[in-house]
């Protein structure tokens, strides 16, 4: 699956891991959160909250591993995916605690590598 490609155990090439993390973030934005109707009104994506929480939990689990990647663009795209997952959860009013990830997220934000922003 695409989630396995976000980590060195599933994909050896750093640029592919980075692209996989970005794709996961894009998928979260488009498929899990709210969409705009043709009239410009927000409408929920047709997934149950239980499904959204389950898939978001799996995404967060894989992104936690990606936050520790030695390749800076992978860490950067993992942050992107986590951010979009959090926004999607907010849009859906579903609950998923991400507090346990805060130390890793903070470590990436203060990373000296200029590719992680």
Secondary structure, 3 states (H helix, E strand, C coil): CCCHHHCCCCCCCHHHHHHHHHHHHHHHHHHHCEEECCCCCEEECCCCHHHHHHHHHHHHHHHHHHCCCCCHHHHHHHHHHHHHHHHHHHHHCCCCCCHHHHHHHHHHHCCCCCCCC
